[in-house]
Amino acid sequence: MQRVEEEGLSLLVRVRERIDDVAHRSPARLTIAVFSLVIVVITGLLSLPIATADGHRAPFADALFTATTSVCVTGLVTVPTATYWSPFGHAVIMVGIQIGGLGVMTLASILGLAVSRRIGLTQRLLAAAETKTARLGEVGSLIRAVLVTTAVIEGALMLVLLPRFLMIGYSPGRAVWHSLFQSISIFNNAGIIIEESLAPYVGDWWMCLPIIVGGFIGALGFPAILAITQSWRRPRRWSLHAKLTVVTSALLFVVGAVAIGALEWGNPDSYGPLSTNERVLASLLAGMTPRSSGFSTVDVASMSEGTWLVQDALMFVGGGSASTAGGIKVTTFAVMLLAIRAEARGDRDIEAFGRRLDPGVVRVAIAVAFVGATMVGAASLALLVLTDLHLNQVLFEVISAFATCGLSTGITSSLPSSAKYVLVALMFAGRTGTMTLAAALALRDRRRVIRYPEERPSIG
């Protein structure tokens, strides 16, 4: 018996050492492997007959798609979540959202710290945990901070939503369940609900305001949230990352709300039949949700193509780095704008908030934006080949999948299985791709002894 225990302990030690070795040499590979494993497990659970409302086994394509959209906190669905899945299926989806959200925040924050300090991941974990060992399970302070932040915000959202569900007429048990599910979905920017639709709440500030505020906070990202909570009375002491994230996110929210409200205000198919109060609230929600959360009280399919284009741009930018949001991230967008401004003014340095940006940051931002655009273009081409849909519909759905947003024109459920697999791959790449790419590029900072002569080619 003792020998079996010793062999089991030895195996555990070897596994942990192997994880440490992978984390040190290739943190991106470890991130992708963990997310893949979680998706496989969730897919298996959703494939069980008990996971569906009618007791029949869900098709593999739908189970995989739902598992991926849950773990990657996207929100696109091929079957109606409220009626197709059973309470067991809803619980599995909720767990997938929570694991995916925590995993993204935790792993992305660790990678971000490793990149910003220009040292190896294992050494960064050592410093974060204030220990001399190199164990992923001992990250300690960072993990605890993520868990506490998540629990506090999700708990607050749940307490705000619970009385509203009780007022609607739900039983106490059902009200608790719905408020718990929705609070997790809101903070993790998942966009998945177990209601039939949010359309009945288009003018309900009590229901929509928590979605706007909770989704905005969740899209900031843990590094920004931590910097703000540590110095919330002294914004000048926030890190440059936090300042760029908050300011850019706020500007995108305002611009998105005003643009969508102006485009849809007189649209008889969308905002036209609504009251002024409902139009204002719908515009505020529409200004925030395209940047990741995917909640909508107005049918996206009824909106104009101009609004779709605005939402395409907002979804592609996405939320903050190391957040549950997708896209190329607001800091990437901000850095590119700052670089354009510096070039237009003839400035030698790229500056923001009294700080000078490293030129290497601009190269990483360009690479992330280009790779993101390439993935969107390739996936759009694939869907155009596999379906008879128009480009505007395909592009909207593809960007929504890449940005892990969840807004849809309603075509996802009618896609063939091959097209669903394309979106599954894009959701996974959108969630892990830009994050791991940015980390990999930044960590490959190398010094060369010999440098070629400089020459400036003509641009434009």
Summary of the structure (lengths in Angstrom):
residues: 460
radius of gyration: 22.5
end to end distance: 74.1
largest distance: 76.3
contacts: 1582
relative contact order: 0.11
helix: 70%
strand: 1%
